[in-house]
Amino acid sequence: MKKIFTLILSLGLSLVALAQGVTFKGTVLDNANQPIVGAFIVEQGTANGTMSGADGVFSLRVKSGAVVEVTCLGYESRQFTVSADQTLTIVLQDDTQMLEETVVVGYGVQKKSVVTAAISSITSEDLKATAQTRVDNVLQGMTSGVTVIQSSGAPDAGAQVRIRGIGTINNSEPLYIIDGLPAGSIDFLNPNDIERIEVLKDAASGAVYGARAANGVVLITTKKGAKGKAQVSYNFSYGMQNPWRKPAVLNATEYAVMMNEGQLNAGNVPMFDDPYSLGEGTDWVGAIFDKNAPVVKHDLSVSGGNETMDYAVSLGYVSRKGTIGGRFGRSFSDRITYRQNMGFKVFDSSATRSFLNSLNVRTNLTYANISGAGISTNSEYASPLGSAIGMSPLETILASEEDEAKYRTMYEKGYPYIIRDAQGRAYTIADAGTYNEQVNPIADLDRPTGSTVTNKFVAGAQAELQIWDNLKVRSSVSLDLAYVDYHGYTPQYFLTSKNYKYDTITETKQYDKDGKESIIEKINYGSSTSQSNSKYFTWQVENVLTYDKTFGRHGISAVVGHTLFRSTSAEVGAEANGLRYPDDPWKISVNNTIGQRVDGDRNGWGSWNSVPYSLMSYFGRVSYNFDERYMAEVTLRRDASSRFGPDNKWGTFPSFSLGWNIKNEAFMKNVGWVSTLKLRGSWGINGNDRIGDFTYAVYANPGNNYAFGSGATASETITIGTKPSGLANPNVKWEQSIQTDLGLETGFLGNRITATVDFYNKLTSGMLQAMAVPSYAGDSAPMGNVGNMVNRGVEIDLAYRDHVGDFHYKVSANATYNRNKLTYLGDDATFLNGSSHKIGQLSRGIVGMPFPYFYGYKADGIFQNPAEVAAYVNADGALLQPKAEPGDVRFVDVNGDGTLNDADRTYIGKGIPDWSFGITLSAEYKGFDFSMLLQGVAGIQAFNVSRRTDLYYINLPKTILNRWTGEGSTNRYPRFVFDSANENYRVSDLWVEDASFLRARNIQLGYTLPAKLTQKVRIARLRIYAQAENAFTLTRYTGCDPEVTGGNGFASDAGIDRGVYPQARTITFGLNLNF
């Protein structure tokens, strides 16, 4: 720590030159002989100092015989005794130990050597190896224990982050803490503002956050200023996005061949006389994707400080167009961010008194403006990509003159509202009888819908007062205010005979008292608009008392605190039909509509001051270490949550951990090749209250009829009343995560080689789900804590860094093995249903199995001839598949009861990985730098149900060409038929594929121009670089993308591919400027 204190003090020293003495000058270089900008050269014991310039050159007048120290963050300091004028070339060595000496923990910082919990750190240097557009994405492949799956390739898509597996059948998202404030979302944060990220993985590290830490905690620390002159940096990049893979579908000739084959197998005549004359046809998939969709990023930051204050101010902008719909304004994300972080030393009288001797204040403010629009990204129902996959290659994107003439007759009323391109040409109309809800995807994209704008303000202030001798009190208040505005409109349109909206008239007969008939006409408007505004407000007040003291070889650190937290939301919105100015988007609003409320054409809603979510907490932590050899830590937190009933509001969350720093034992002192050797273990309980409000109670439902009296006596009357919406369970309480961890940290050869291994067992108990109740209860089942789940695994982190002359390199790798199992579902429940599809139930949960797992029939090859069909019989000689024909799928009688039915459905895969891993390579040589981040998963499957088997004449995936065409042709894919009596396309492992992959997340090559060139134009540093994101992916999966989180964002849909929007391969060029 002395090095850090010396560094911090030296940063703000003045640049005073002595009038007499000797001159000490020279050049400060790093190991690669590159100039170090901003190194501090300080005469010890004085305020006399200077800083190295852009070329590393410095000059300082000092007293004869003075000791001068040369320091710079990230390098080992050096000292020189100066007795005469000297000119030196000073090389500073990398100080790896100093950079990694401390770790951010909940409500404090600890020396890494005495940390007893499982915590992974990611520094700003590590983040340089990532493609930084969203914070959740930068965690991919960076540390063990964290599995990050990108939800899709859409520009506004986030990632699904899981720490040590799926922790619950409910919300498994980790808790995010940004500079002390819990964040409901992190999409507003500019990754360039991040100083470091800590991932708290075990119960001991997360226990101080108690009720919200069951699924792990991610601590994000933003950048602060440092003492010294202002540092200005500007970063710019421009990228071009293209899908890394496009879905492979049939061309026109292949499509016609398959349609003919399907007709022949059904006993019909072929549809096409000469398929081979049709050529390639329309490439709908190629047409739906934009080429070189742009992504632009600007970052400007200014930081600095002096003895009494420091500051960091940044401004960021990123704009990203989607590879699908981007050119139509239907898929984009733009974000503008402003952030300032300022610290003030109000007073420091520690040199003159020991009581109330220092007060420091820190404030931060963040503003983000996020605008965007999105499309359906993982759906089998008429998403743009789903429709493009299904459209016949014989259809054209634009209608011919002959087709348009037909439309005038076929769609007489809809024809005026056909979608047209910018040149006025009509798009082809898909036949609704063939495509059902699917439409011409280009036409669908080329019409307006809506967009969302979010304005978010996050502010915080804290004051820390030293009461006496390292006893400090810190009080903080944090505010998070967000306004989310949506504005959308739909003009009249006609896409198909099943998908249209245009004005129609309904005539209703009406009779007066004399029986005279009249006709009432009502206009049913096809155009509409809607607007809404949602407000989200969160505040937190914390008071924390800390004590950190060393007594000889005894070190004690204590934290005691109190938290008040509240989150509320409100929404107001309206919608109306009949646009008054449909051709002028600036005039489109609910007020500028023709429809009237009395006719049901206007509607408004609002929910002001919704039920607040409140939390009150008390927490404490005591850490002790003896001689940095033996460490112990105990944490206790008590939380009261508004989400539980009166008898269960409070929860208690304890933890303890122990550590043994073996390297510091006497018998290890002379073992020089071992630099670090530490054994640690922990146990604790964390909670999860993210289960919704009033789960313990039920609402009253109006509109229920009650009968009074007797119908037999003609006295019966019907009264409208209310009744409970279900059965209540006032005993609902916290979900708990009980976790045990054992870890070993090692380092060798001056920590050039490091390795960390953790073994963990995480039991989630009391998972909330609907309880099993008798059907005669009549109402919906109550919620109860009736589920348990276990995640067990091992985490491995390895790193090696060294240099050969001017060549510096580092290799790091991490891997996590996790096994998930559902262990309890209540005394009466047998299974949990998961996700469904048109072909049936795809996933479920059952005790003793992973959650979720794919549930279906097991295929055992293809019947090659009639003899094989006839030979597939049960013990009584009866055919197991009497409707099968050669070329059909043979399904396994799993339970051996001689009948093939639902009882034979079983485990056929899972959408969560056994292994997650990442590899980072980096190197520097004489101004050149290179980095590569590889990330992947193994032991995972995907349920590829992007093909619609209920629509006969849509296009097909290319894999259909591998179908069975005769005996011996294949034992994997069945013959092609439109409708199989054998139900070849039932839910089975025929749809399940290996989704393991290795992906090059980021490859970057940069060059820093020599300082002697850039300093001529007053530039301290200029770096140019080229970068490739998702440069390659190695996988056997045939779908759009092996990274599939599913459609609902929760565990039950994991790994189900309904036609996921593939991720983009992005080629980026950029520069980094420092002044």
N, C-alpha and C positions, 0 to 999 in steps of 0.2 A: 504493500500500500504506500510505502514511502515514495516510490517512484511516481505514483499517481499524484500524491500531494505535491511533490516537487514540480511535476509537470503543470498542474493546475495553477500553482502560484506563479510559475515563470511565465505563463501565457500573457499575464496582464502587466508585466513589468514595463516601465517606460524605456524609451530609446535615448537615454541621456548619455552623452559622451563626456568622458572626463577631460578636463582641461590639460592635465599632465599625466604622464605614465607611459605605457608602451602600447603598441598597436598589435592586436591579434586579429588576423584576417585569413581568409581561405575559402574553400568550397566544400559544401556538405553533399555527399553522394550516398546512394543506397547500394545494396549488394550488386545491382546490375549496372553500376556506374552511371546511374541517372541522377540528375540534380534533385535534391529534396527541397521543395518549396515550403517555407514557413517553419523551418527548424529554429528553435530558440537558443541563443547563445547568451548566457547569463553569468555575470561575475558574482560568485557566491557571497552571501552576506550583504549584498547591496541591491539597490534598485536599478543598477546599470545593466542594460541588456540590449540586444538587437535581434533581428529575424533575418534568415536567409532569403534572398530574393528569388526571382523566377529561374535564374540560372544556378541557384544554390550558393551564390557568392555572398559573403558577409564581411564586415569590418567593424571592430570594436576597440575603443581605447579603454585600457584597464590599468590599475595600479601594478607596479612591478612586484612580482611574486604572487599575484592573485591566482586563485583557483577558478577556472572557467568551466561551466558545465554546458554541454551541447545536448539538447533534448528534442524529441519529436514524437508525437503520439504514434505508437506502433513500432517504435524502434528502441533498442537499448541505448541508454544515455552514456555519454563519455565525458571524462574530466581531464583537464589539462592545466598544468602549472605554468604560468606565463611570466618569465623574468626579463624577456627582451622581445623586440619586435619579431613576430613570427608569421609565416605564411604556410598554411597546411592544407592538405587534402584530407578531409575527415570522412571516413566511411562508417555509417551507422548500420548495425546488424538488426535484422528483424527480431522484435521482442514478442515471440509467440506467447510466452508465459504471461506477459503483462496484458496482452489483448484479451486473454481468456481467463484472467484472474478472478473476475467477479461474475455473478449470475444474478439476474433480476428474479426475485421471488415475490410472492404476494405481500404487499405493504413493506417492501424493503429490498435490500441488496445483500448478498452473502458472498464471501470468498468461495470460489469453486472448490477449494480443498476441503472445506468443512460442510459442504452441502450433503445432506443425507437422503434426499429425495430424488426421484427420477424426473429430471428436467433437461430438456433439449434446448440449446440456444442456436439462433440463426442471426448472424450479424449483417450489417449493411454490406460488408464485403462479400458474404455468402450470397446475398440477394442479387449481386451483379451477374451471377450466372443464370438468372431467371429472366423470362420475358415479362416485364412489369407493366401490367395494365389493371389487374385486380389483385387485392391483397390475398384472398383465399387461394388463388392460383399459385402464388409464389411459394406455398408450402409443399407443392408437389415434388416428391423425390428428395426433399432436403433433409429429412430426419426420420429416424425409425419410430415406429408406433403410430404414425399418422398416415392414414390412407386418404388420398384426395382423388376423387373422380370428377372430371369435368362433366357437367350436366349435358352440354351440347356445344356446337360450334357457333351458336348465335352470339352476336356482339354483347348482348345484355345478360348472357348466361353466367351464373356463378358456378361454384363447385360444391360437391358434397364432401364435407370433411368429417372423418371419423377417427377418433383417438382410441386406440386399443379395441377396435371392433365395433359392431353394432351393440350399443349399450342397453337398448330398450326397444320394445315394439312400438313405442311412441316416438317422441322427438329425441333424436340422438345427436343433435348438433352440440358442439362444445360451447362453452361460455367465452365470449371475447371481452377483454378488458383493454381499453385504449387509454393510456395515461391515467389509470385508476378508475375510469368510468365504464361500467358495463354497457356494451353496445349491442343493440338488437340486430344491426346489420353493419357490415364493414365495407360495403361497396362505395361509400362516400370517400374513403380514405385513399389518398394518393400514395402508392407504394414508394415513391421517391422520397416521401417524408419520414420513412421508417428508419430508425436507428438500429433496432434489434427486435427480435421476436423470441419469446420464451414459451415453450409448450410444457405445461404442467401435466404430467401423464399419470402419476400415481395418486393415491388418496392422501398421502402425507403432504405433497406439494399443493394439492387443491383444497385440503380441508379448511383452510382459512377463508375460503369462499363458500363453504358449507352447502347450503340448499341448492346451489346452481352448478355444482362442480362434478356431478356424477359422470358426465361425459367428457371430462377433461376441461382444461382452461388454456386459452391462448392469450398471453400477455404481450401487448404491442406497445413499445416505447418509441415515441417520435423524436426527431432530431432537436437538439438544443444548440445554442450558440456557445462559443468558447472564447476565452479572453484573448484579445489580439485584434489586429486590424480587420476590417470587413473583408469577408471572403464572398465573392460573387461567382455563381456558377450558372451555366445555361446548358441545357441538354435538349437536343432536337432529334427526332427520328421520323422517318416516313417508311411505311411498310405496304407491301402488296400481298393481299390474301387470296388464296385459291384453295379449294377443298383438297385435303390430302388424298382423298379417295372419293370417287363418284360411284353410286350404286350401278352395278353392271346388270343391264336388262337386255332384252332381245331386240335386234334390229328388225326391219320390216320382213325380210326373207325368213329369218328364224321364227318370227312371230307367226307368219302364215303357215309355216311347216308345222308348228306346234298346234295351231288351231285345227288344221286338217287332221292331225293325229288324234286330237281329242274327239273330233267328230267321228272318225273311223272307230275308235275304241268304244264309242257310245252307240255304234251301229248306224250312223248317219252318213250322208254323203259329204265329201270335203267341201270346205267353204271357198277355197281358192284354186283356180285352175292351174296357175303357174307361179308358185311362190318365188321362184328364183328370178323372176322378171321384176320383182318389186324393189330390189336393191336394199339400201340402208334405211330409207325412210326418215322420219323425223326423230331427231335425238332430243326427246323431251327433257331427259335428265341434264344433258349439256346445256339446254336452253334455260333451265331454271337457275343455274349458277351464274353469278357475275364473275367476270374475269378481272383479276387484279383489284379486288375491292380494297379501298385505301384504309389505312389506319395511321393517324397522325398524332404525334405527341410532342408537347413543349413543356419544359420545366425550367423555372427561374427561381433561384434562391439567393438570399443574402443573409449572412450570419456573422457574428462577431461579439465583442464585449470588452469590458474593462474590469477594474477592481470591484465595482459596485453593481454591475448589471451585465446580462448577456441576452442576446436576441437571435432568433432564427425566424425568418419570414420567407414564405414560398408561395409561388403561384403556378398552378398546373393546368394543362388542357390536354384532353385526349378525345379524339373523334374516331369512331370505328364504324364502318359500314358492314352490313351483313353480306355474306357470299350468296345468300338467297334473299331476294327482296330489297337489297340495298339500293339498287338503282331506281327503285320505285318509291323510296322513302318509307318502306314498310318494315325495315329491319335495320336499326342503327342505335348507337349509344354515344352520346356526347357528355362529357363531364368537365366542369370547370371547378377548380378547388383553390381556396386561399387558406393558408394556415400561418399562424404566428404563435411563437412560444417564447415567452420573455421571463427572465428571472431577475430579481432585485435583492440586493443585500441592503436591508433597511438600516441595520447597524451591526457592528461586530466589536464588542468590548471584551472579548475573551482574553486579551492581553492584560487587562486591568482588573477584571472581576470574574468570579466563577458563577455568579447567580444571575439569571436572566441576562445572559451576555451576548446573545445573537438572535437576530430575526431575519429570516429569508422569506421572500414572497415569490410565487411563480404563477403566471397566468398563461392560459392558452386559449386560442380561438380558432375554430375551423368553420369555413363556409363551403358548401358544395352545391352546385347546380347541376342536376343530372336530368337529361332529357333523352327520351328514346321511344322506340316502338318495337314490338316483337311479333313473331308469327308462331303458330303451333309448331313445336319442334320434335315431338316424339309421340305421334298419334297415327293410328291406322285409318282415321276418319277424315279424309279430305284435307289434310295438311298440304301445303304447297308441294313439299317433297313427296308425300304419299300419292298425291294426284299425278305428279310427274312420273313416278315409278309405274303407275297403273295405266297411263294413257297409251293407247295403241300407236305404234310408230307409223301406222298408215294414216293417222289423222295429221292434219297440218295445223300449225299454230294460228295462222290467219286464214279466214274463210276465203274461198275463191268467189268470183262473181256468180258462178252457178250456184254455189252453196248459199250465198247471201240471198239470191232470188228465192231459193227454197224456204229460207227462214221467214220470208215475208208471208208465206202461206202457212207454214207449219206453226209458227209462233207469232200469229198476227198481232196479238195484244202486247207481247213482250218484245217484238222486233225493235220498236223505237228506243229501247233501253239496253240493247246489246252493247257490251263493252267494246270500245274501239281504242286503237293505239294513237300515238301523237299525230300521225298522218291521217287519221280518220278511218283507217281500215278496220273492218270488223274482225274480232277474234272468233275462231271456230267454237261452236257450241257443242259440248259433249252430250251424247245421247244418254238421258237419265235412266233409260231402261237397261243400258249396258253398265254404266258407271255408278248408278245409284247416287250417293251424295258427293262423289268425286266430280271435279269440274276441270275446265281448262285452267291450269295453274298460272299461266302467264296473264290471262284475263283477270283472274282472281286477284293477282298482285297489283294489277294496273287499275286499281280503284281505291279511293281513300277509305280509311277506317278511323284510327285514333292514335293519340300519343300521350305520353305521361311526362310531366315535369315535376321533379322533386327539388325543393329548396330546403336545405338542412343546415342548421346552426348548432354547433357543439362548442360549449364554453366551459372553462373551469378555472378556479382560483384556489390556491392553497397558501397557507402561512405556516412556517415552522419556527417555533421558538425553543431555543435551548434553555431549559429551566436551570439545570445544574449538572455539571460533570457528565456529559453525554446522555443526560435525561432530556428528551425532547418531546414536545407536543406538536402535532400537526393537525390542523383543521382544514377541511376542503369542502368546496361546494361545486357541483357539476350540473350542467343543464344540457339537455338534448331536445331540440325542437325541430320538427320536420313538417313541412306542408307538401302534400302530394296532390297535384292537380291533373285531372284527366279530361280531355276534350276529344270527342269523337263524333263522326257523323257518317251517315250512309245515304248517298243519293239513290235515286231509283236505278235499278239495274236488272239485267236478265242474264243469268249464267247458264242455267238449264231449266227444264220444265219442272224441276223439283227445288231449284234454288234461284229465287227471284224476289224482287220487291218493287212494285210500281203501284200507282194509284188505281184503285178499283172502286166501284160503286155498288153498295148493297141496297136493295129495295125491300122495304117492309110494309106490308099492308096494315092499315090502321082504320078502326071503325069508331064513329062518334056515337052519341047516345041514341041517335035515330037510325043507326045501322048503316049510315052512309060510309062508303069505303073511300079511303085516300091512300096514296102511295108516299111513304117517307123515304127519301134518299139520304144515305150516309156515305161520305167519302172515306174510304180506307186508304190512308196515306202510305205510300211506299217509302218515302224518304223520312229520315229521323236524325236526331242529334241527342247527345247526352253530355252532361258536364257533372263533375264531382270534385269535391275538395275534402281531403282527409288531413286531420292534424294529429300529430303524435308528440306527446310531451313527456319527458322523463327528467326527474331531478334526483339528486343524491347528495346527502350531507354526511360527512364522516369526520370523526374525531379519533385520532390515533396517538397513543403514548408509546414512545420507544425508548429503550435503554440498551446501550451497547458499550461494554467495558471489558478490558483485559486486566486481570490481576495476576501478575507473574505469568505462570503457564496456564492459568484458568481464563477462559473466555466465556462471557455470558451475554446473550442478546435476548431481549424480551419485547413483545409487542402486545398491547392491549387496545381494543378499539370498539367503536360503536358506529353503526351505519343505519341511516334512514333512507329508504328508496321508494319512489312511487312513479308509476307509469300510467298515463291516461291517453285516451284517443277520442276523437270525435269526427263525424263525417256529415256532410250535407251534399245533396246532389239532386239533379232533376233531369228529366228526359221529355222529349216532345216529338210529335210527328208532324210532317208537312213543312219542309224547308221553304222559307219565303224567298231566299236568295241562294239556290243550290249551286250556282256557278261561281260564287264569290266566297271563298273560305273565310275571309276576314269578317264577313257579315253573318256567318253561321253561328247561331247560339240558340239556346232554348227560347229566349224572348222573341227571336225573329222566326217564329214558326206560325203556321196557319191553324193547326189543330187546337181544339179547345178541351179543357178539363172535363166539361160536362159530357163530352163524347168519348172520354177515355183516352184522349190523345195527348194529355199532359199529366205528368206525375212527378211528385217531389218526395224526398225522404230526408231524414236526418236523425242522428243519434248524438246528442250533445252531452258531453261529460259522461262517457261510458264508465262502466264499473271499473274503478282504478285497481291496478295491481300494486300492492304495497308489501314492503318487506322491512322488518326491523331486526337488527342483528347485533349480537355481542360476540366478540371473538378475542382470543388470546393465544400467544405462541411464546414458548420459552425454549431457547437453544443454548446448549452448553458444550464446550469442547475443552479437553485437557491437552495442552501442548500440541494442538492440532493433530492429535493421535486418536483420541476417543471422543466421539461426538454423540449427542443425544438431543432429540427435539420432541416436544409435546405440543399439540395444537388442539384447541377446543373452540367450537363455534355453536352458538344458539341462534336459530332463526325462527321468526314468526312470519308466516305468509298468509295473505288474505285469501288464498285459494283453498284453504281448508276450513272445516267446521270448527265450532268453538272448542271442542275437546281435543283437536289435533292441530291447532295452529302452530305450536312450537315443535321444533325438532332439534336434536342434539347431534353434533357431528364431531367425533373425536379422531385423533390420529397420533401415532408416535413413530419415531424412526431412530435408528442407531447407525453409527458409522465407525469404521476402524481404518485409519490411515496407516496402513502397514509400512509404507515407505518411510514414515517418520520414526519407526522403531530403531533402536540402536543397532540391532543386528542387520538392518538394511542400509545403514549409512554408507558403507563401503561398496555397496553393489551399485556401481556408477552407471551401468547400462539401463538400470530401472529408474525411471524418473518419477513415475506415479504408480501407486498401487493402493487402491482403496476399496474396501468392502462395505456395503451398506444394505440395510433392509428397512422396510416400512410396512405399517398396517394402518388402515383407517376406514372411515365411513364418510361418504359424500352423499348429497341428496339431489333430487330432481323434482322441482315443483312446476315445471313447464308442461302442465296437463290441462290447461284451460281453467276458466272461472266457474265456481259453483258446481263442481263435479259431485260434491257431496249432497247436493240438493236437486230438486226438480222444479221445473217451471209449471205454471198453470196455463193450460190450453183453452182458449175460448171456443165458442161455436159448437158445443156439445149439447145434444137434445136430452132433456129429462122429461119423463112422462109422469103426470100427477093425475090421480083419479083412476077410474075404471072404464075401459071401453065398453064393457058389458052393460053398464048403467048410463052410458053416454055422458059420463062426467069427466072423461079423460081430457087433459090439456097438455100441450107440449110447451115447455119453457126452455129457452136457450140458456145454458149455464156453462160452467167451466169444470175442468177436472185436472188432476196432476198429469204431467206428460209422461210419467213413468214411476218407477219405484226408487225411493231415495235411500242413500246409504251414508249416514252421518259419520261413519267410521273411516271414510277415505282419508288417507294420509300420504306422506312422502314416499316416492320411489327411492330406494337406497342402493348405493353402490358400495359394496364391501370389498376392499382390494388389499392384496398382499403383494409385495414386491421385494425381490432380492437382486442387487446389482453389484457388478464388479467393474471398476474403472482402472485402466492401466495405461502407462506411457513409457516409452523406451527411447534411449539415445537422445536425451534432452527433449523429450516429447516430440521428436520428429515422427515417431510412430505412436499412435494412440488407438486404444480399443476399449469399447464399453459394451458390456453384455447385461441385459436385464431379463429376469424371469418374472412373470406376473400371473396372478389369478384374480379375476374380477367377477364377483357375483353381484348381479342386479336382482334385488328382491323387492317384492311388492309392486310389480309392474301393474299399471292400471289398465283394466279392460272390463268389458261387459261380463257380469257374473252369470253363471248358468242358473236359471230359475225355471220352475215348471211352467208349461205353456198355459195352464189354466190361470196363471197370474194376470194375464190379459194385457198388461202394459209392458212398455219397453224395460229391459233388464237394467238393474242398477249397476253403477260402476263400482269396482272393488279392487283392492290390492291382491290379486290372485295369480300373479305370474312371476316366475324366476327365470333368469338366464345367466349363463356363465361364459366368459371369454378367458381363455388361457393362451399364453404365448411367450415368445422369446423375441427380444430386440437386440440387434447387433449394429454397432457403429464402428467403423474403421477409418483411419486416416493416415496418410504418409506424406510428409513434406520434406523437401531438401533442395539443394542447389548444387550445380556443377559449374563452377566459374560464374559466368553471367546468366546462366540458364537456371531459373527458379521454377519449381513445379510442385504440384500437390495433387494427390489422388485421394478421394474419400468415397466411402460406400456405406450404405445402410440397408438393412433388411429386417423385416418383421414377419414372424410366423404367428398366425392367430387362428385358434379353433373356437368356433362359436357353437353353443348348444342351448336349446330351450330345455329347462329342467323341471318346470312345474307350471301347470295351467289351471290350478284349482282342483278341487276334489271331484267335480262333476264334468268339467270340460274335457273333450278328447282332442280337439284340434282347433287351430285358428285358420280361417280362410284368408288367403292372400289376394292376389290380383287375378282378374278374369280377362277373357278375350272372346271373340266370336266362336272360337273352337272349343271353349270351355274354361274351367278353372286351371290357372297356370301354376300358382304357388300356394303354399300353406305352411303352417307351423304345427309341430307335434312334439311332445316330450321325447327327449333323447336324440333329436335331430337338430341340424343348424336352422337358424331362422333368418330369412325364409329359405325354403328350398323348393326347387321345381318338382312338381307332382304330376306324374302321368304314366302312361304305359311304356314298357321297354320293348323296343323293336329287336328282332333277332333275324335280320336280313330280309331277303326278298324271295318269295316263292318263284322258283325258276321254271317249273313245269307242273302239269296237272298231278303228276305222281307225288310231288312234295306236298301239294295241298291235301291230297287224299291221305297221306301218311301222317299228317299233323292231327292226331286224335288223342282223346283222353283215355283213362284206364278202361272205360267201357266201350271203347272203339268208336265213339261219336266224334264227328269233326269238331275241332275247336273253332275253326273259322269257316263255317259252311258257305259263306258268300264270297270267299276269296277266289281269285283267279291268278294264273301266272302273271307275275309282275307286281302283285300286291304285297303289302308289308306283312311279315309274320310277327305277331305280337306274343309276348311271353305270358304264360299262365303262372304268374308270380307265386300265388298262394297254393298252387297245385290242386285246386278243388275240381278241376276238369271243366270249368266254365270260364270263359273270358268275359269279365265284366268290371265294374268300377272297383271291386275289391282287389283287382290286380294292379291298380295304379300305385306307384311307389316313388321313391327318390330317384330323380334322373339328372340332378345337377343343382348348382346354386350360383347365385349372382354376386357372392362376396368372395374375395380372394383368400387363399391360404397364405400366400406370400405377397408382400409388397416390398419394393426395393428401389433404390436410387443410387446412381453413380455420378460423381462429379470429377471432372478432369480440368485442371487449369495449369497454365504455364506462362512465363514471361521471359523475354530475351531481347535486350537492347532496344527497348521501346515497343516491341511487338508483344501482344498478349493474346492468349487463346483460352477459351473455356468451353466445356461441353457438359450438359446435364442430361443424363439418361434416366428414365423412370419407367417402371413397369410393374406388372402383377402376374402371378402365376397361380394355378389351381383354382381357376374361375371359369364359369361357363356363362353363355348368353342364350336367352330364349329368343330366337330370331323369328318373330311373327309379323314381319313387315309385309308379307305376302297376304293378299286377301283371297281366300279360297272360295268365298261365297259369291264372288263376281267372276263369271266364267270367261268373259272375252276381253278382260284387261290384259295388259302386258305382264310378262313373267320375268323372274330373275334369271340371270344367265346360267345358274347352276341347274336349271331344268333340262338343259341339253345333256346332262349326265344321267338322265332317267333311264329306266329299264326299257330296252327295245327288243329283247329276245334273250333266250337262255344263255347265261354266262356274261351278259353285257355289263351288269353291275349287281352288287349285293347290298347297295346302300340306298339308292334312290328308286322309288316305285315308278311304275308306268304312269304316263300322263293321262288323266281322265278328269272330266269336269265334275263328275259326281260319282264317288266310289261307294258301292254297296258294302265294301269291306271297311269303310271309314279310314282310308289310309291317312287322312289328314287330321285325325283325332289328336288330342294332346298326348304327345309321346316324345321320346328323346330323338325322334327324327328331326325335330325343330331345334334341338339343343346343340350348340357348337362350343368348342374350346375358345374362350375369349382372352386367354393369356396374351400379353403383348410386351414388347420392349420398344419404347418411344424416345426419340431424340427430342426432348422438350426444347432445348435451346443449344445452338452452336453459335459461338461468337468469336470473331477475329478482329482485333483492333490494333491500331498503331498510334503511338504518342509521338508527335513531332518533337525534334530536339529543341530544348529550351533556348539555345542560342539563336534559333530562327524565330520562335514565337515571341521572345522578349522584345524584339525589335518593334512589334506592334502592340506592346504592353499586354500581352496575353501570357499568363503564368503557365497555362497548360492547355494544349489542344490535342484532343484524341478523336480519331475517326474510326468507325467500325462498320462491319457488316454482320448481320445476324440472321439465322434461319431458325424459325420456330416450327416444331413438328416436321423436321427435315425428312425423317424417315420413321416408319413404324413396322416392326417385325411382328407379324401375327398370322395365325391360320384362320382367323375369323373372316367369313365371307360377306358380312353385313357392312353397313355404312361405316361404323366405327365400333371398335371393341369396348370403348369406354361408355358404359350405359348405366346411368343411375336409375332409370325408370321414369315413369311419368308423374307419380304423385309426390316425389320428394321424400317419402318415408321408406322404411325398410322393406315393406311387403312387395314393392315393385322393382327391387334391385335386380339388375341384369336383364330386364325384359325390354327387348328392342322392337318397338312398333314402327320404326322408320326414323331413327334418330338423325338429327341434323349433324353431318360430319364436321369435325374440327378442321380448322383452316391451317394450311401450310403458309407461313408468312415469311417473306423475305424483306428484311429491314436494313436500311442504311441510316446512319446517324452520326452525331458528333457530340462531344463533351467539351465545354469551354470553362476554364477557370481564370478569374482575373484577380 
